[in-house]
Amino acid sequence: MKPLFLLCAYVCAVTLPLVVSWGVGGPPRPFAHELGSGLGILAFSMILMEFVLSGRFRSISSGVGMDVTMRVHQIMARTALAFALVHPLFFQGSPSGGPRPWDPTRQLTITTDLGDLSSGIAAYLILPSLVLLAIGRKHLDYKYETWRLLHGLGALLIAILLLHHTIYAGRYGSQPVMAWTWLVMTGLAAGSLVYVYVLLPLRDKAHAWRVTSVTQLTPKQWEVTVTPEHPSGLDYMAGQFAWLNLGHSSFSIQENPFSICSAPAAGPDVSFMIKELGDFTRTIGGVKSGTIAYLDGPYGSLTVEGRTEAGIALIGGGVGLAPLLGILRQMRLCADPRKVKLVYGNRSPDQIACRGELADQDVTFVVSEPTPDWQGETGLIDPALIDRIFTPHEIREWLFVMCGPAIMMDTLEDHLIKRGAPSDRILSERFDYD
C-alpha cells in the first residue's frame, strides 16, 4: 500500500494549485488562455515536487525503490519542461500594451509588463538547459560533484524565478490564496535543500566514522571498510546503499552513493565495493586508514528481508556484485535456508572479485573476453543464459535480484516477465540513468 499512498500524495500535491485556482474562479476567458494557465500551473508544481524526488528522502526511495523514484524524477522533469515550453504559446492572441481600464485587476488578461514577464522568460531559457545538461551529463567533461552543485542551484533559481513570474504575471497567482499556496510550496521545496545540505550534515557531524581498511579486490576494484566512532552505527539491511564522504567536512558535496557489501549481522563495521570509474573513485586506493568518513543512509529497497520466496536468484554485472555480496554474506551468517543461485558477469577473469569467497556458492561466472584457459561461461548475461541456469519453475516462483549495467537489467526484466515471473518478484537497482 505504501507505493499507492505515495503516488496519491504526489498527484494531490501536483494538482493542488490547479484545484485552488479553479476555486478562485474569475470571469470567463478563451479556452486557449485557460489551457495555457493550467499547463503553466502544472509545470510549476511539478518542478517544485522534483526537489522531493531527489532520492535523498528514505521514506520515498525505500518505499518505492530508488529506480522508481529516479525514473519518476526524470519523467516528471521532462513533462514539466514540455508543459512550460508550450504554456506561453496559448496566449498568442492576447492584446499587447499596458494596463486595461476595463481590467484593472488583470482577471481577463495577463500582464504585458516586461518587468513581470522577465522572470518567466529567464526560467523559460534556463529550464531546458538544466534538463539537457542532466540528460547529457556523462558526455560532459566536468566532475559529478560540479554537476550536482549546478543542478541543485539551477533548480532553486528556476523555482524562485517561477514564483515571481506566477504571482506577478499570472491571472490566478496574484490572488492571495494562490500566492500563499505557491509561497508555501516553494518554501517546502527550498526547505528540502536545507534538509539535505544543512540538517543532514549537522547530524552526520556528530556521527563520524573512520576508515579501517582499503583492500584491493581486482586491478580496479576496492573494498573500503569504515567503523563508527559512535555507538549507534548504521541500521541497514543487506543490499542497501549509502552516500559516502571520505576525508571531507560533513558539509562537503564530495560524497557519492555506493552499495554496501557487508552484512549487518557481521557487526558495526560497514564495507563498500568501489570500482575506479571517475575522478574520486580513481583515488580510492590512496585513502589511508584513519581517514574521517561520513555516511548518509541507508537508502534503497534492493533487499530480500521479509520476502517469502523459496529461492533467490542474484544476478550481477561488474561492481553490481556489491549489494548481492552483502545479501549473500547476511544469508550465510543468519543460516538462511533458502536456495540461492548467483550469476556474476565481468569483461575478463581478472575482474572477478571475491572469487574465493564465492567458491562455496552455487555461482555461474560469465566473462565476455575470456582468456585461453577460461573454463566458465562466455559472452553476456542474456536471456539464453538465464534459461539454461534457471528452470521454468524457478523463474516463476523465485525472487530475482539484479544490479549491474542498465541494458543487462532491462533485457532480463523483459525476458523474465515474458517467461512468467511476476514483476513484484524482480528487484533491480541502477545508479545510471539516461
Residue pairs with C-beta under 8 A, 6 or more apart in sequence:
2 63
2 64
3 63
3 64
3 68
6 60
6 63
6 64
10 49
10 72
13 45
13 49
13 185
14 42
14 45
14 46
14 49
15 42
15 45
16 45
16 181
16 185
17 41
17 44
17 45
17 178
17 181
17 182
17 185
18 38
18 41
18 42
18 45
20 177
20 178
20 181
21 37
21 38
21 41
21 172
21 175
21 178
23 177
24 172
24 175
24 177
24 178
26 107
26 171
26 172
27 107
27 108
29 108
29 171
30 93
32 90
32 91
32 93
33 90
33 91
33 94
33 110
35 90
36 87
36 88
36 89
36 90
36 91
37 87
37 170
37 171
37 172
39 83
39 84
39 86
39 87
39 90
40 83
40 84
40 87
40 88
40 166
40 170
41 166
41 172
42 80
42 83
43 80
43 81
43 83
43 84
43 87
44 84
44 162
44 166
44 182
45 185
46 76
46 77
46 79
46 80
46 83
47 77
47 80
47 84
47 127
47 155
47 158
47 159
47 162
48 159
48 185
48 186
48 188
48 189
49 76
49 189
50 73
50 76
50 77
50 80
50 155
51 155
51 159
51 188
51 189
51 190
51 192
51 193
52 60
52 189
52 192
53 60
53 69
53 70
53 72
53 73
53 76
54 73
54 192
54 196
55 61
55 66
55 69
55 70
55 73
55 299
56 192
56 195
56 196
56 200
56 296
56 299
57 192
58 298
58 299
60 69
61 69
61 299
61 300
61 301
62 240
62 298
62 299
62 300
62 301
63 301
64 301
65 300
65 301
65 302
65 427
65 429
66 241
66 299
66 300
66 301
66 302
66 429
66 430
67 428
67 429
67 430
70 430
70 433
71 433
74 134
74 433
74 434
77 131
77 134
78 131
80 127
81 127
81 128
81 131
84 123
84 124
84 127
85 124
85 128
88 120
88 124
91 110
94 109
94 110
94 112
95 109
96 112
97 112
98 112
98 113
100 108
100 109
102 108
103 109
105 174
106 171
106 174
107 171
108 171
109 171
110 169
110 170
110 171
111 117
111 168
111 169
113 169
116 165
116 168
116 169
117 165
117 169
119 161
119 162
119 164
119 165
119 168
119 169
120 161
120 162
120 165
120 169
122 161
123 158
123 161
123 162
123 165
126 154
126 157
126 158
126 161
127 158
129 154
130 151
130 154
130 155
130 158
133 140
133 147
133 150
133 151
134 147
134 151
135 434
137 144
137 147
140 147
143 278
143 279
144 256
144 278
144 279
144 280
145 253
145 254
145 280
148 253
149 253
152 193
152 197
156 190
156 193
159 186
159 189
159 190
160 186
163 182
163 183
163 186
166 173
166 182
167 173
167 174
167 178
167 179
167 182
168 174
170 178
172 178
173 179
173 182
197 251
197 253
198 251
200 296
201 249
201 250
201 251
201 294
202 250
204 245
204 250
204 294
204 295
204 296
205 250
205 251
205 294
206 230
207 228
207 229
207 230
207 232
207 294
207 295
208 228
208 229
208 230
208 250
208 292
208 293
208 294
209 226
209 227
209 228
209 229
209 270
209 292
209 293
209 294
209 295
210 226
210 227
210 229
210 289
210 290
210 291
210 292
210 293
211 224
211 225
211 226
211 246
211 287
211 288
211 289
211 290
211 291
211 292
211 293
212 225
212 226
212 227
212 269
212 289
213 223
213 224
213 225
213 289
214 222
214 223
214 224
214 225
214 284
214 285
214 287
214 288
214 289
215 222
215 223
215 224
215 225
216 222
216 285
217 223
217 273
217 353
217 354
218 350
218 351
218 352
218 353
219 350
219 351
220 275
220 276
220 351
221 273
221 274
221 275
221 276
221 319
221 351
221 353
222 273
222 274
222 275
222 276
222 284
222 285
223 261
223 271
223 272
223 273
223 274
224 244
224 246
224 271
224 272
224 274
224 284
224 287
225 262
225 269
225 270
225 271
225 272
226 244
226 269
226 270
226 271
226 272
226 293
226 295
227 268
227 269
227 270
228 234
228 268
233 268
233 270
234 242
234 268
234 270
234 295
234 297
234 298
235 264
235 298
236 242
236 260
236 264
236 270
236 297
236 298
237 264
237 298
237 303
237 305
238 260
238 263
238 264
238 303
238 304
238 305
238 323
238 326
238 327
238 329
238 330
238 331
239 259
239 260
239 300
239 302
239 303
239 304
239 323
239 324
239 326
239 327
239 401
240 259
240 260
240 297
240 298
240 299
240 300
240 301
240 302
240 303
240 323
240 326
241 257
241 258
241 259
241 260
241 297
241 298
241 299
241 300
241 302
241 323
241 429
242 257
242 258
242 260
242 270
242 272
242 295
242 296
242 297
242 298
242 299
243 255
243 256
243 257
243 258
243 295
243 296
243 297
243 299
244 255
244 256
244 257
244 258
244 272
244 293
244 294
244 295
245 252
245 254
245 255
245 293
245 294
245 295
245 296
246 254
246 287
246 291
246 292
246 293
247 287
247 291
247 292
247 293
248 254
248 255
248 294
250 294
254 280
255 294
255 296
256 280
256 281
257 299
257 431
258 272
258 273
258 274
258 322
259 272
259 273
259 300
259 302
259 319
259 320
259 322
259 323
259 326
259 403
259 429
260 270
260 271
260 272
260 297
260 298
260 322
260 323
260 326
261 271
261 272
261 273
261 321
261 322
261 323
261 325
261 326
261 329
262 269
262 270
262 271
262 326
262 329
263 326
263 329
263 330
263 332
263 333
264 330
265 330
265 333
265 334
266 329
266 333
270 295
272 322
273 319
273 321
273 322
273 325
273 353
274 281
274 284
274 319
275 281
275 318
275 319
276 282
276 284
276 285
300 323
300 429
301 427
301 429
302 323
302 401
302 403
302 427
302 428
302 429
303 327
303 427
304 312
304 327
304 331
304 399
304 401
307 399
309 338
309 397
309 398
309 399
309 425
310 338
310 339
310 397
310 398
311 338
311 339
311 340
311 341
311 394
311 397
311 398
311 399
312 327
312 331
312 338
312 339
312 340
312 341
312 398
312 399
312 401
313 340
313 341
313 343
313 390
313 394
313 398
313 399
313 400
313 401
314 324
314 327
314 328
314 340
314 341
314 342
314 343
314 401
314 402
315 324
315 342
315 343
315 381
315 386
315 400
315 401
315 402
315 403
315 404
315 408
315 412
316 324
316 342
316 343
316 344
316 345
316 402
316 403
316 404
317 344
317 345
317 346
317 381
317 403
317 404
317 405
317 408
318 345
318 346
318 347
318 351
318 404
318 405
320 402
320 403
320 404
320 405
321 344
321 353
321 354
321 403
322 403
323 401
323 403
323 429
324 342
324 344
324 401
324 403
325 353
325 354
325 357
327 401
328 340
328 342
328 358
328 361
330 336
331 338
331 340
339 362
339 398
340 361
340 362
341 362
341 363
341 364
341 389
341 390
341 394
342 358
342 361
342 362
342 363
342 364
343 363
343 364
343 366
343 381
343 385
343 386
343 389
344 352
344 358
344 363
344 364
344 365
344 366
345 365
345 366
345 367
345 368
345 380
345 381
345 404
345 408
346 352
346 365
346 366
346 367
346 368
347 367
347 368
347 369
348 367
348 368
348 369
348 370
348 371
349 365
349 367
349 370
349 371
349 374
351 367
352 365
352 367
355 365
364 376
364 377
364 385
364 389
365 376
365 377
366 376
366 377
366 378
366 379
366 380
366 381
366 385
367 374
367 376
367 377
367 378
368 378
368 379
368 380
370 376
370 378
377 385
379 385
380 408
381 404
381 408
381 412
382 411
382 412
383 411
383 412
383 415
386 395
386 412
386 415
386 416
387 419
390 398
392 419
392 420
395 416
395 419
395 420
395 421
396 419
396 420
396 421
396 422
398 425
399 425
399 427
400 412
400 416
400 421
400 425
400 426
400 427
401 427
401 428
402 408
402 409
402 412
402 413
402 426
402 427
402 428
402 429
403 409
403 428
403 429
405 432
406 430
406 432
406 433
409 428
409 430
413 426
413 428
416 426
417 423
417 426
